[in-house]
Amino acid sequence: MAVINMVMEQLTNGTNIRSADMGKLDSLKASIQSYGVMQPICARKEGDGYKVICGHRRFEAAKLANLETVPVIVTETKDGVETILTQLTENCQRKNLMPSEFAKAVLTVLDNKDITQAQVSTAISKSEALVSKYAKVGDFLSKNPDKKAEVDSLGLEAIYKKYCKNRNSRSLNRWEKDIVVKNIKNPNQLSEAIAKVEEALKELRDLQNTLTATAEQTSTVAEPQESLVAKA
């Protein structure tokens, strides 16, 4: 797509999947004053002007720097799902994107009822299993914002294993339900799926009972041996 220099007055900021808080723009403003906007802003035609869909912080910093024009790529992306997926793709390609930001962005996108896990998987070129992991970390962060620094330090995979992998005492999130039901086309398939889950749960309960009984027997046998050792 061609890059054009667009007059600032033609542009307005649109919604963003990232936090509405733009953060501190001083350093970005200084960079733009020295070198200009190095990466073009992405915008969509809307009415008599253009709506920014990617590059919101660059646009705001350019305004603070009193630029008259900025480099813009005009896209045919439609409002709604296409815009959200475009923003997610652009955010994921940023070199300085922190793991916590990535996880929260994936969660925000998946919380949109019109977007499936498969669409997100395609947009960021990751498997659906990884998308689900990222969303779970994002969900964890939304409930534990104080863990942000730890997420950015350890990375998404480590945080998933540490905090999210064995969190069983909760209901399924919408994106997890997508995995369960996406291949179920009729009531018979649903009944078969329920039967398989119930069978698996029974096997797990039997295994738990066996392990518990074995542990109790081991404990009972070990007690006399400990007494003999003590006497010796």
Buried (B, 14 or more C-beta within 10 A) or exposed (E): EEEEEBEBEBBBBBEBBBEEEBEEBEEBBEBBBEEEBEEBBBBBEEEEEBBBBBBBBBBBBBBBBEBEBBBBBBBEBEEEBBBBBBBBBBBBEEEEBBBBBBBBBBBBBBBBEEBBBEBBBBBBEBEBEBBBBBBBBBBBBEEEEEBBEBBBEBEBEBBBEBBBEEEEEEEEBBBBEBBEEEEEEEEEEEEEBEEEEEEEEEEEEEEEEEEEEEEEEEEEEEEEEEEEEEEE
